[in-house]
Amino acid sequence: MQILQGKKILLGISGGIAAYKTPELVRRLKDQGADVRVVMTEGAKAFITPLTLQAVSANAVSDSLLDTQAELAMGHIELAKWADFILIAPATADIIAKIAAGMASDLLTTLCLATAAPIAIAPAMNQQMWHNRATQNNINTLTSWGYTVFGPGAGEQACGDVGLGRMLEVDELVTLTCQEFTQPIQKTQEKEQAKPLAGQQWLITAGPTREAIDPVRYISNHSSGKMGFAIATAAQELGANVTIISGPVNLTTPEFCQKIAVNSAIEMHQQATTLAENADIFVACAAVADYRLDTIANEKIKKSHDTMRLNLIKNPDIVADVAAMTNKPFTVGFAAETQDVEHYARGKLARKNLDMIAANNVATSGQGFNSDDNALTVYTANDEKVLPLTNKAELAKQLVQFIQDNYQNSLKS
């Protein structure tokens, strides 16, 4: 059965090395019955020739917005109306950025603006470019507009890096394209269910900090970062643009999230107070050291005495300083306590001018630091919500929803 029989597929090719796979992609789409036309950017022609794609598609290839013959019939509008579905593969960081910015600087970007057809992009780029905050913001913008994203895949890349960013294989792209036509009702329903955090900027601190004693020793704590990373994942899955400022952890950065690695409380403070200026919601989940050494030894301290005295000075209070900003984000603190949890949590909530605080008893076995499970009691000035013991992924989803509800209420007041 030819699933794409009679369907008109416009394949947009931008300038990435994965363009060499597109003749096979065209052939496989035609095997499914599709009528395929190809639009190429100038960069794409550096990797694959228009003549090759014309041969496999049996249609003329379009590559210029200013083709005088084509434009006699308003060619770009004609193509935009002709397509039942547009697939951009490979979709480089550059073409994704241009589309997200609403540019019409070449034929392909112009078609994206001029068409009413559904559009899917198949990202293809270096793994660091994929994880860059700018790219992730652009991807989130496009998905919020109803674009579909096919991939990317993970593996070894042309540059030698290993990670997310590879264009999906031809078989996968053909299967996903077929699904766009075989599951149209489901696809439409999914796209109509707008992600509630779409467009929001979330800034989350996670993990411990390390306060150096000398070049080989430091003061730290038992935080694993699992709770902060789970919150980041939950927020991103609901459509938020998420940046994590993380101390040293052994965790994989959640997909589509931007991670900024730091060591000390001073470094985390600098990043948090800078980035919070553009954040809608700030979640201070990191276990930040309260004190640091007043002087860090330049050389390893020798074990020449039975005792050693360290002179500590107080670190800046990150969450309090963010909450004190003139245009502060909705600010959520964490209180990891071993006794009188509610008393200390409510004290911090009021003293630090927080919008919300999530408190947990880290003295309770099986929850908190280094555990996969946790339980929280969340306080606001006028509300309290108990989130019972569960795995941190599920707990994060409940917490993110509670934060969102209170954030939306704050916008109304």
Residue, then its C-alpha position, 0 to 999 in steps of 0.5 A: m500500500q502506498i500511504l502517500q499516494g497522491k500526496k504533494i510533498l515539498l522537500g526543503i533542503s538547507g546547507g548541511i552535510a546530511a543533504y547527501k541523504t536527500p536523493e534517497l529520501v526523495r526516492r523513498l517518498k516517491d515509493q510511497g506514492a508521493d509527488v515530490r518537489v524540491v526547494m534548495t537553499e544556496g548552501a544546500k547546493a554546496f553539498i548536493t546538486p540540483l540536477t541530481l534531485q531533479a533526476v530522482s524527483a522527476n520535477a524541476v528543482s527550485d532554488s531562487l526567490l528571484d527566478t524571473q520565469a517562475e515569478l511570472a506566475m508568482g512561483h513561490i506562492e504557487l509552490a506554497k499552495w501546491a504542497d500538502f506537506i512541507l518537510i525541511a531536511p536537513a534543517t540547519a541551525d541557520i534555517i531554523a533561526k531564520i524561520a523562527a524569526g519570520m524571515a523571507s530572505d530566500l525561497l525556502t523561508t518565503l514558502c514557510l511564511a506563505t503556506a497553510a500546509p503543515i511543516a516538519i523540520a528534521p534538525a541536523m547540526n553539531q551537538q553543541m549547536w543543538h543544545n545552544r540556548a538560541t537553537q532551543n528557543n527557536i525550536n520551542t518557538l516553532t513547536s508552539w506555532g504547530y511545527t513538527v520536529f523530526g528528531p534529531g538523532a544521537g550518534e557520531q557526527a561529521c565533525g567527530d563529536v558524539g551526541l544529539g544533532r544528527m538528522l534522522e535516517v531516511d527510513e525514520l523520516v519516511t515513516l514519520t511523514c507517513q504518520e502525518f497522513t495516517q494519524p491526522i486527527q490525533k496529530t491535530q489534537e496534539k497540536e491543538q493542546a497548547k503546551p501551558l508553559a510555551g514561551q515561558q523562560w524558566l531558570i533553575t539552579a541545581g546540584p551542590t556547590r564546591e568551595a575550594i580550600d586549596p587546589v585539591r580540596y573543597i567543601s561541599n554537600h551531598s546534593s545529587g542535582k536529581m530534583g533540580f534536573a527533574i524540575a527542568t525536564a518537567a518544565q521543558e516537557l510542558g513547553a518552557n524554555v529552560t536553563i539550568i545553572s548546575g554545580p558539579v553533578n553526574l547527570t545527563t542534561p535534560e533534552f532541549c534544556q540549556k545547562i551552565a556548569v559552575n563550581s562555587a556559590i559565587e559563580m552560581h550567584q553571578q550567573a543566576t542574577t544575570l540570567a534572572e533578568n530575562a526569566d519568568i520563573f526562577v527555581a532555586c533548587a541548588a544546595v548552595a554552600d552557606y560559607r566559603l573560605d576567606t582565602i584559598a591556598n595557592e598550593k596544596i596544604k600539607k598535613s603538618h599539624d594535628t589540627m587545621r583551622l579554616n576561616l569561613i565567610k558567608n556566601p551571597d544569598i542567591v535566591a534572596d538577591v534574585a527575589a530583591m530584583t526590581n523586576k524579579p521573576f516568580t521566585v521559588g526557594f527550597a528549604a532542606e531541613t532536618q527539624d522544624v521544617e515548617h517553621y524554618a521554611r515559612g521564615k525563609l519565605a517571608r524573610k527572603n521575599l519569596d513567592m513560594i518555598a518547597a520544603n523537605n526533611v532531609a533527615t528522613s530516610g529514603q528521600g532527599f539528597n542522593s535519593d531517587d524519591n522525595a516528598l515536599t510541602v510547598y508553602t506560599a503566603n496564603d497556601e500550603k500543598v503537601l506532595p507525598l513521597t514519590n519518585k522525583a520525576e513525578l514529584a517534579k511534575q506536580l511541583v511544576q504544575f503548582i508553580q504554574d498555577n500560582y504564577q498565573n494567579s500572580l499575573k492576575s493580581 
